[in-house]
Amino acid sequence: MQLTGADIVGLVGVSFVVGTYFLSQIGRMDVSRPLYPALNGLGALFILFSLYHTFNAASFVIEMFWLVISIVGLARALWFRRDPADK
């Protein structure tokens, strides 16, 4: 099996999505901060890029949902950003 450039971009996207989820589960990433939804959204975009080259309908649908949810999460994280002095 030969990996293409699109495959590599997709795998980087998978590492972002899975990596951020793992870090959140072990308490190393705060999901209320903008970095979490930003990396998830970027991961979804990278996966969608790879799906453009090798289409799979089910994967496309879930990644679209993942992207939209990440955009909502990023907007909320930026909108409700805590003042660093409140810590």
C-alpha positions as CSV (number, residue, x, y, z in Angstrom):
1,M,0.0,0.0,0.0
2,Q,1.3,3.4,-1.0
3,L,0.5,6.4,1.1
4,T,-0.3,9.6,-0.9
5,G,0.1,13.2,0.2
6,A,-3.6,13.3,0.9
7,D,-3.3,10.2,3.1
8,I,-0.6,11.8,5.1
9,V,-2.6,15.0,5.6
10,G,-5.6,12.9,6.7
11,L,-3.4,11.0,9.2
12,V,-2.2,14.2,10.7
13,G,-5.8,15.2,11.0
14,V,-6.6,12.0,12.8
15,S,-3.7,12.6,15.2
16,F,-5.1,16.0,16.0
17,V,-8.6,14.7,16.7
18,V,-7.5,11.6,18.7
19,G,-4.6,13.4,20.4
20,T,-6.7,16.2,21.7
21,Y,-9.4,13.8,22.9
22,F,-6.8,11.6,24.7
23,L,-5.2,14.7,26.3
24,S,-8.6,15.9,27.5
25,Q,-9.4,12.4,29.0
26,I,-6.2,12.3,31.0
27,G,-6.7,15.9,32.2
28,R,-3.9,17.4,30.2
29,M,-6.0,19.6,28.0
30,D,-8.7,22.0,29.0
31,V,-11.7,21.6,26.7
32,S,-13.0,25.0,27.5
33,R,-10.0,26.8,26.0
34,P,-9.8,27.7,22.3
35,L,-7.0,25.3,21.5
36,Y,-9.1,22.2,22.0
37,P,-11.9,23.0,19.4
38,A,-9.3,24.7,17.1
39,L,-7.2,21.5,16.9
40,N,-10.3,19.4,16.5
41,G,-11.6,21.6,13.7
42,L,-8.2,21.6,12.0
43,G,-8.1,17.8,12.3
44,A,-11.5,17.5,10.7
45,L,-10.5,19.8,7.8
46,F,-7.4,17.7,7.2
47,I,-9.5,14.5,7.2
48,L,-12.0,16.1,4.8
49,F,-9.1,17.0,2.5
50,S,-8.0,13.4,2.4
51,L,-11.7,12.3,1.8
52,Y,-11.8,14.7,-1.2
53,H,-9.2,12.4,-2.8
54,T,-10.6,9.1,-1.6
55,F,-14.3,9.7,-0.8
56,N,-16.3,7.8,1.8
57,A,-19.8,9.1,2.5
58,A,-20.0,8.0,6.1
59,S,-16.6,9.5,7.0
60,F,-17.5,12.7,5.1
61,V,-20.7,13.1,7.1
62,I,-19.1,12.6,10.5
63,E,-16.2,14.9,9.7
64,M,-18.7,17.6,8.6
65,F,-20.5,17.3,11.9
66,W,-17.1,17.3,13.7
67,L,-16.1,20.5,11.9
68,V,-19.4,22.3,12.6
69,I,-19.3,21.3,16.3
70,S,-15.6,22.4,16.5
71,I,-16.5,25.8,15.0
72,V,-19.3,26.2,17.6
73,G,-16.9,25.2,20.4
74,L,-14.2,27.6,19.2
75,A,-16.7,30.5,18.9
76,R,-18.0,29.7,22.5
77,A,-14.4,29.4,23.8
78,L,-13.5,32.8,22.3
79,W,-16.7,34.5,23.2
80,F,-16.7,33.3,26.9
81,R,-13.0,33.6,27.3
82,R,-12.0,33.9,30.9
83,D,-9.9,36.8,32.2
84,P,-6.5,35.4,33.1
85,A,-6.7,37.5,36.3
86,D,-9.7,35.4,37.4
87,K,-7.6,32.3,38.0
